[in-house]
Amino acid sequence: MPRLFTALELPDMARTHLSLLRGEIGGARWTARENLHITLRFFGDVTDAVADEIAGHLDAIVADPVGVEIAGTGTFGGGSETVVYAAVTAHPALMSLQKTHDRIARLVGLAAAEHPFKPHVTLARTRYPRPSMLARFLADSGGLRLPAFEAERFVLLSSRPGRGGGPYALEAAVPLGVSADEL
């Protein structure tokens, strides 16, 4: 039973820059450079039949390339686990593409996402972080601004069961900016 999600890949320059942000946050599990991405929709553990259905719907998407801007850092959660992330600007094209992936999830019978979509790149996960360490990291990295880039495809990835995911396996890649006639 595969665990699937869709994502936008990051160019090497962005991955390298983000991987260098590793700060001193006790107990943090930092995302490996090669696993940095922008999740569009987490589908979860699905049967092979549902995985094939998802892949078929994704392959039929026709959309323009998506402009991506990474600027600033932040955290989600609190309490037992906190996610440290690089913020991604919620441009209309990105939000539209994500909504299309959400509709596909509903078409194949999956539940709605637990939280509203907030585009980001997960940098680290940590349990019970010290607030002073998080505050220092956010202060040091808050001015983050990477050069904008255009995502020319999205990918369907599978991950191993468990928490924090990687390594990820590429299951499919769907180009953006390709007309239905060119497919």
FIFI-632848 format. One record per residue: z, y, x of N, C-alpha, C in turn; residue in three letters. Coordinates in Angstrom, 1 decimal. Example, Ala and Ser with C-alpha at 12.3 -4.5 7.8 and 13.67 -1.06 7.14 Angstrom:
R  7.8  -5.7  13.2  7.8  -4.5  12.3  7.8  -3.3  13.2  Ala $
R  7.1  -2.2  12.8  7.1  -1.1  13.7  7.9  0.0  12.9  Ser $
This chain:
R  0.0  -1.2  0.9  0.0  0.0  0.0  0.0  1.2  0.9  Met $
R  -1.1  2.0  0.9  -1.1  3.2  1.8  -0.3  4.3  1.3  Pro $
R  0.2  5.1  2.2  0.9  6.4  1.9  -0.1  7.5  2.3  Arg $
R  -0.6  8.2  1.3  -1.8  9.1  1.6  -1.4  10.6  1.3  Leu $
R  -2.1  11.4  2.1  -2.1  12.9  1.8  -3.3  13.5  2.3  Phe $
R  -3.6  14.7  1.8  -4.8  15.5  2.3  -4.3  16.6  3.1  Thr $
R  -5.1  17.1  4.1  -4.7  18.1  4.9  -5.8  18.9  5.5  Ala $
R  -5.5  20.1  6.0  -6.5  20.9  6.8  -6.0  20.7  8.3  Leu $
R  -7.0  20.4  9.1  -6.7  20.2  10.5  -6.6  21.6  11.2  Glu $
R  -5.9  21.6  12.3  -5.8  22.8  13.1  -6.6  22.7  14.3  Leu $
R  -7.2  23.8  14.8  -7.9  23.8  16.0  -6.9  23.6  17.2  Pro $
R  -7.5  23.1  18.3  -6.6  22.8  19.5  -5.8  23.9  19.9  Asp $
R  -6.4  25.1  19.9  -5.6  26.3  20.3  -4.4  26.5  19.5  Met $
R  -4.5  26.4  18.2  -3.4  26.6  17.3  -2.3  25.5  17.5  Ala $
R  -2.8  24.2  17.6  -1.8  23.1  17.9  -1.0  23.3  19.2  Arg $
R  -1.8  23.8  20.2  -1.1  24.0  21.5  -0.1  25.1  21.3  Thr $
R  -0.5  26.2  20.8  0.5  27.4  20.6  1.7  27.0  19.8  His $
R  1.5  26.3  18.7  2.6  25.9  17.8  3.5  24.9  18.5  Leu $
R  2.9  24.0  19.3  3.8  23.0  20.0  4.6  23.6  21.0  Ser $
R  4.2  24.8  21.5  5.0  25.5  22.5  6.2  26.3  21.9  Leu $
R  6.3  26.3  20.6  7.4  27.0  19.9  8.7  26.3  19.9  Leu $
R  8.7  25.0  20.4  9.9  24.2  20.3  11.1  25.0  20.9  Arg $
R  12.0  25.2  20.0  13.2  25.9  20.4  14.4  25.0  20.5  Gly $
R  15.5  25.7  20.8  16.8  24.9  20.9  17.5  24.9  19.6  Glu $
R  17.1  23.9  18.8  17.7  23.6  17.5  18.3  22.2  17.6  Ile $
R  19.6  22.1  17.7  20.2  20.8  17.9  19.8  19.8  16.9  Gly $
R  19.4  18.6  17.4  19.1  17.5  16.5  17.7  17.6  15.8  Gly $
R  16.9  18.6  16.2  15.6  18.8  15.6  14.6  17.7  16.0  Ala $
R  13.9  17.2  15.1  12.8  16.2  15.4  11.5  17.1  15.3  Arg $
R  10.9  17.4  16.4  9.7  18.3  16.4  8.5  17.5  16.2  Trp $
R  7.6  18.0  15.4  6.3  17.4  15.1  5.4  17.3  16.4  Thr $
R  4.9  16.2  16.7  4.0  16.0  17.8  2.8  16.9  17.7  Ala $
R  2.3  17.4  18.8  1.2  18.3  18.8  0.0  17.8  18.0  Arg $
R  -0.3  16.5  18.2  -1.5  15.9  17.5  -1.3  15.7  16.0  Glu $
R  -0.1  15.8  15.5  0.2  15.6  14.1  0.4  16.9  13.3  Asn $
R  0.2  18.1  14.0  0.4  19.3  13.3  -0.8  19.5  12.4  Leu $
R  -0.6  19.9  11.1  -1.6  20.1  10.1  -1.1  20.9  9.0  His $
R  -1.9  21.3  8.0  -1.5  21.9  6.8  -1.7  20.9  5.6  Ile $
R  -0.6  20.4  5.1  -0.7  19.5  4.0  -1.3  20.2  2.7  Thr $
R  -2.3  19.6  2.1  -2.8  20.1  0.8  -2.1  19.4  -0.4  Leu $
R  -2.1  18.1  -0.3  -1.4  17.3  -1.4  -0.9  16.0  -0.8  Arg $
R  0.3  15.7  -1.1  0.9  14.4  -0.7  0.8  13.5  -2.0  Phe $
R  0.1  12.4  -1.8  -0.1  11.5  -2.9  1.0  10.4  -2.9  Phe $
R  1.5  10.1  -1.8  2.6  9.1  -1.7  2.0  7.7  -1.5  Gly $
R  2.9  6.7  -1.8  2.5  5.3  -1.7  1.7  5.0  -2.9  Asp $
R  0.5  4.5  -2.7  -0.4  4.2  -3.8  -1.0  2.8  -3.6  Val $
R  -1.5  2.2  -4.6  -2.2  1.0  -4.5  -3.6  1.2  -3.8  Thr $
R  -4.2  0.1  -3.4  -5.5  0.2  -2.8  -6.5  0.7  -3.8  Asp $
R  -6.4  0.3  -5.1  -7.3  0.8  -6.1  -7.2  2.3  -6.3  Ala $
R  -5.9  2.8  -6.4  -5.7  4.2  -6.6  -6.2  5.0  -5.3  Val $
R  -6.0  4.4  -4.1  -6.5  5.1  -2.9  -8.0  5.2  -3.0  Ala $
R  -8.7  4.2  -3.4  -10.1  4.2  -3.5  -10.6  5.3  -4.5  Asp $
R  -9.8  5.4  -5.6  -10.1  6.3  -6.7  -9.9  7.8  -6.2  Glu $
R  -8.8  8.0  -5.4  -8.6  9.3  -4.8  -9.7  9.7  -3.9  Ile $
R  -10.1  8.7  -3.0  -11.1  9.0  -2.0  -12.4  9.3  -2.7  Ala $
R  -12.8  8.7  -3.8  -14.0  9.0  -4.5  -14.0  10.4  -5.1  Gly $
R  -12.9  10.8  -5.7  -12.8  12.1  -6.3  -12.9  13.2  -5.2  His $
R  -12.2  12.9  -4.0  -12.2  13.9  -2.9  -13.6  14.1  -2.4  Leu $
R  -14.3  13.0  -2.3  -15.6  13.0  -1.7  -16.6  13.8  -2.6  Asp $
R  -16.3  14.0  -3.8  -17.1  14.8  -4.7  -16.8  16.3  -4.7  Ala $
R  -15.8  16.7  -4.0  -15.5  18.1  -4.0  -16.5  18.9  -3.2  Ile $
R  -17.0  20.0  -3.8  -17.9  20.9  -3.2  -17.2  22.3  -3.1  Val $
R  -16.9  22.7  -1.9  -16.1  24.0  -1.8  -16.6  24.6  -0.5  Ala $
R  -16.4  25.9  -0.4  -16.7  26.7  0.8  -15.6  26.4  1.9  Asp $
R  -16.0  26.7  3.2  -15.0  26.6  4.2  -13.8  27.6  3.9  Pro $
R  -12.6  27.3  4.4  -11.4  28.0  4.0  -10.9  28.8  5.2  Val $
R  -10.8  30.1  5.0  -10.2  30.9  6.1  -8.7  30.6  6.2  Gly $
R  -8.2  30.5  7.4  -6.7  30.2  7.6  -6.1  31.2  8.5  Val $
R  -5.0  31.7  8.1  -4.2  32.6  9.0  -2.7  32.0  9.1  Glu $
R  -2.3  31.8  10.3  -0.9  31.4  10.5  -0.1  32.6  11.1  Ile $
R  0.9  33.0  10.3  1.7  34.2  10.7  3.1  34.0  10.3  Ala $
R  4.1  34.0  11.2  5.5  34.0  10.9  6.0  32.6  10.9  Gly $
R  7.3  32.5  10.8  8.0  31.2  10.7  9.1  31.3  9.6  Thr $
R  9.6  30.1  9.2  10.6  30.1  8.2  11.2  28.7  8.1  Gly $
R  12.1  28.5  7.1  12.7  27.2  6.8  12.7  26.9  5.3  Thr $
R  12.6  25.6  5.0  12.8  25.1  3.7  14.1  24.3  3.7  Phe $
R  14.7  24.2  2.5  15.8  23.2  2.4  17.1  23.9  2.7  Gly $
R  17.9  23.3  3.3  19.3  23.7  3.5  20.1  22.5  3.2  Gly $
R  21.4  22.6  3.3  22.2  21.4  3.0  22.0  20.3  4.0  Gly $
R  21.5  19.2  3.6  21.4  18.0  4.5  20.2  18.1  5.4  Ser $
R  19.1  18.6  5.0  17.9  18.6  5.9  17.2  20.0  5.7  Glu $
R  16.7  20.4  6.8  16.0  21.7  6.9  14.6  21.4  7.6  Thr $
R  13.6  22.0  7.0  12.3  21.9  7.6  12.0  23.3  8.2  Val $
R  11.6  23.3  9.5  11.2  24.5  10.2  9.7  24.6  10.2  Val $
R  9.1  25.7  9.8  7.7  25.7  9.6  7.1  27.0  10.1  Tyr $
R  5.7  27.0  10.4  4.9  28.1  10.6  4.3  28.5  9.3  Ala $
R  4.3  29.7  8.9  3.8  30.1  7.6  2.3  30.3  7.6  Ala $
R  1.6  29.9  6.5  0.2  30.0  6.4  -0.1  30.9  5.2  Val $
R  -0.9  31.9  5.4  -1.2  32.9  4.3  -1.9  32.2  3.2  Thr $
R  -1.5  32.4  2.0  -2.0  31.8  0.8  -3.2  32.5  0.2  Ala $
R  -4.3  32.4  1.0  -5.6  33.0  0.5  -6.1  32.3  -0.7  His $
R  -6.8  33.0  -1.6  -7.3  32.4  -2.8  -8.1  31.1  -2.6  Pro $
R  -9.0  31.0  -1.6  -9.8  29.8  -1.3  -8.9  28.6  -1.0  Ala $
R  -7.9  28.8  -0.2  -6.9  27.8  0.1  -6.2  27.3  -1.1  Leu $
R  -5.7  28.2  -1.9  -5.0  27.9  -3.1  -5.9  27.1  -4.1  Met $
R  -7.1  27.5  -4.2  -8.1  26.9  -5.1  -8.3  25.4  -4.7  Ser $
R  -8.5  25.2  -3.3  -8.7  23.9  -2.8  -7.5  23.0  -3.1  Leu $
R  -6.3  23.5  -2.9  -5.1  22.8  -3.1  -5.0  22.4  -4.6  Gln $
R  -5.3  23.3  -5.5  -5.2  23.0  -6.9  -6.2  21.9  -7.3  Lys $
R  -7.4  21.9  -6.7  -8.3  20.8  -6.9  -7.7  19.5  -6.5  Thr $
R  -7.0  19.4  -5.4  -6.4  18.2  -4.9  -5.3  17.8  -5.9  His $
R  -4.6  18.8  -6.4  -3.5  18.5  -7.4  -4.1  17.9  -8.7  Asp $
R  -5.3  18.5  -9.1  -5.9  17.9  -10.3  -6.3  16.5  -10.1  Arg $
R  -6.8  16.2  -8.9  -7.2  14.8  -8.6  -6.0  13.9  -8.7  Ile $
R  -4.8  14.3  -8.2  -3.6  13.5  -8.3  -3.3  13.2  -9.8  Ala $
R  -3.4  14.2  -10.7  -3.2  14.0  -12.1  -4.2  13.1  -12.7  Arg $
R  -5.5  13.2  -12.3  -6.6  12.4  -12.8  -6.3  10.9  -12.5  Leu $
R  -5.7  10.6  -11.4  -5.5  9.2  -11.0  -4.1  8.7  -11.5  Val $
R  -3.4  9.6  -12.3  -2.1  9.1  -12.9  -0.9  9.4  -12.1  Gly $
R  -1.0  10.2  -11.0  0.2  10.5  -10.3  1.0  11.7  -10.9  Leu $
R  2.3  11.7  -10.6  3.1  12.8  -11.1  2.8  14.1  -10.5  Ala $
R  3.2  15.2  -11.1  3.0  16.5  -10.6  3.8  16.6  -9.3  Ala $
R  3.4  17.5  -8.4  4.2  17.8  -7.2  5.6  18.3  -7.5  Ala $
R  6.6  17.9  -6.7  8.0  18.3  -6.9  8.2  19.8  -6.8  Glu $
R  7.5  20.4  -5.9  7.7  21.8  -5.6  6.4  22.6  -5.7  His $
R  6.4  23.9  -6.0  5.2  24.6  -5.9  4.6  24.6  -4.5  Pro $
R  3.3  24.7  -4.4  2.6  24.6  -3.1  2.9  25.9  -2.3  Phe $
R  3.4  25.8  -1.1  3.6  26.9  -0.2  2.9  26.4  1.1  Lys $
R  1.8  27.0  1.4  1.1  26.5  2.6  1.9  26.8  3.9  Pro $
R  1.9  25.7  4.7  2.7  25.8  6.0  2.3  24.7  6.9  His $
R  2.8  24.8  8.2  2.7  23.8  9.2  4.1  23.4  9.5  Val $
R  4.5  22.1  9.2  5.8  21.7  9.6  5.9  21.6  11.1  Thr $
R  6.9  22.3  11.7  7.1  22.3  13.1  8.2  21.3  13.5  Leu $
R  9.3  21.2  12.6  10.4  20.3  12.9  11.2  20.0  11.7  Ala $
R  11.9  19.0  11.7  12.9  18.6  10.7  14.2  18.4  11.4  Arg $
R  15.3  18.9  10.7  16.6  18.7  11.3  17.6  18.5  10.2  Thr $
R  18.6  17.7  10.6  19.7  17.5  9.6  20.9  18.4  10.0  Arg $
R  21.5  19.0  9.1  22.7  19.8  9.3  22.6  20.8  10.5  Tyr $
R  21.6  21.6  10.5  21.4  22.5  11.7  22.5  23.6  11.7  Pro $
R  22.7  24.0  12.9  23.7  25.1  13.1  22.9  26.4  12.7  Arg $
R  23.5  27.2  11.7  22.8  28.4  11.3  22.5  29.3  12.4  Pro $
R  23.3  29.4  13.4  23.0  30.4  14.5  21.8  29.9  15.3  Ser $
R  21.6  28.6  15.5  20.4  28.1  16.2  19.1  28.4  15.4  Met $
R  19.2  28.2  14.1  18.0  28.5  13.2  17.7  30.0  13.2  Leu $
R  18.8  30.8  13.1  18.6  32.2  13.1  17.9  32.7  14.4  Ala $
R  18.4  32.2  15.5  17.8  32.6  16.8  16.4  32.1  16.9  Arg $
R  16.1  30.9  16.5  14.7  30.4  16.5  13.8  31.3  15.7  Phe $
R  14.2  31.6  14.4  13.4  32.5  13.5  13.3  33.9  14.1  Leu $
R  14.3  34.4  14.7  14.2  35.8  15.3  13.2  35.7  16.5  Ala $
R  13.3  34.7  17.3  12.4  34.6  18.5  10.9  34.4  18.1  Asp $
R  10.7  33.6  17.0  9.3  33.2  16.6  8.8  34.0  15.4  Ser $
R  9.6  34.8  14.8  9.2  35.5  13.6  7.9  36.4  13.7  Gly $
R  7.6  36.8  14.9  6.4  37.6  15.1  5.2  36.8  15.3  Gly $
R  5.2  35.5  15.1  4.1  34.6  15.3  2.9  35.1  14.6  Leu $
R  1.8  35.2  15.2  0.5  35.5  14.6  -0.6  34.9  15.4  Arg $
R  -1.3  33.8  14.9  -2.3  33.2  15.6  -3.7  33.7  15.1  Leu $
R  -4.7  33.6  16.0  -6.0  34.1  15.5  -6.5  33.3  14.3  Pro $
R  -7.1  34.0  13.3  -7.5  33.3  12.1  -8.7  32.3  12.5  Ala $
R  -8.8  31.3  11.7  -9.9  30.3  11.9  -10.4  29.8  10.6  Phe $
R  -11.5  29.2  10.6  -12.1  28.6  9.4  -12.0  27.1  9.4  Glu $
R  -11.4  26.6  8.3  -11.4  25.1  8.2  -12.7  24.7  7.6  Ala $
R  -13.4  23.8  8.3  -14.8  23.4  7.8  -14.7  22.0  7.2  Glu $
R  -13.5  21.4  7.1  -13.4  20.2  6.4  -11.9  20.0  6.1  Arg $
R  -11.7  19.1  5.1  -10.3  18.6  4.9  -10.3  17.1  5.1  Phe $
R  -9.2  16.5  5.4  -9.1  15.1  5.7  -8.1  14.4  4.8  Val $
R  -8.4  13.1  4.6  -7.5  12.2  3.9  -6.8  11.4  5.0  Leu $
R  -5.5  11.5  5.0  -4.7  10.8  6.1  -3.8  9.8  5.5  Leu $
R  -3.5  8.8  6.2  -2.4  7.8  5.8  -1.3  7.9  6.9  Ser $
R  -0.1  7.6  6.4  1.0  7.7  7.3  1.9  6.4  7.1  Ser $
R  2.7  6.2  8.1  3.6  5.0  8.0  4.7  5.4  7.1  Arg $
R  5.3  4.4  6.4  6.4  4.7  5.5  7.6  5.2  6.4  Pro $
R  8.4  6.0  5.7  9.6  6.6  6.4  9.6  8.1  6.3  Gly $
R  10.4  8.7  7.2  10.5  10.2  7.1  9.8  10.8  8.3  Arg $
R  9.1  11.9  8.0  8.5  12.7  9.1  7.2  12.1  9.6  Gly $
R  6.7  11.1  9.0  5.3  10.7  9.1  4.6  10.1  10.2  Gly $
R  4.2  10.8  11.3  3.2  10.3  12.2  3.5  9.0  12.9  Gly $
R  2.6  8.4  13.5  1.2  8.9  13.7  0.4  8.7  12.4  Pro $
R  -0.6  9.6  12.2  -1.4  9.5  11.0  -2.8  8.9  11.4  Tyr $
R  -3.3  8.2  10.4  -4.6  7.6  10.5  -5.6  8.3  9.6  Ala $
R  -6.8  8.7  10.2  -7.8  9.3  9.4  -8.5  8.3  8.5  Leu $
R  -8.4  8.6  7.2  -9.1  7.7  6.3  -10.4  8.2  5.8  Glu $
R  -10.6  9.5  5.7  -11.8  10.1  5.3  -11.8  11.6  5.7  Ala $
R  -13.0  12.2  5.9  -13.1  13.6  6.2  -14.2  14.1  5.2  Ala $
R  -13.9  15.2  4.6  -14.8  15.8  3.6  -15.2  17.2  4.1  Val $
R  -16.5  17.4  4.4  -16.9  18.7  4.9  -16.9  19.8  3.8  Pro $
R  -16.6  21.0  4.2  -16.6  22.2  3.3  -17.8  23.0  3.6  Leu $
R  -18.4  23.6  2.6  -19.6  24.4  2.8  -20.9  23.6  2.8  Gly $
R  -20.8  22.4  2.2  -21.9  21.5  2.0  -22.3  21.5  0.5  Val $
R  -23.5  21.8  0.2  -23.8  21.7  -1.2  -24.0  20.3  -1.7  Ser $
R  -23.9  20.1  -3.0  -23.9  18.7  -3.6  -25.3  18.1  -3.2  Ala $
R  -26.3  18.9  -3.0  -27.6  18.3  -2.7  -27.7  17.7  -1.3  Asp $
R  -26.8  18.3  -0.4  -26.8  17.8  1.0  -25.9  16.6  1.2  Glu $
R  -25.1  16.2  0.2  -24.2  15.1  0.4  -24.9  13.8  0.4  Leu $
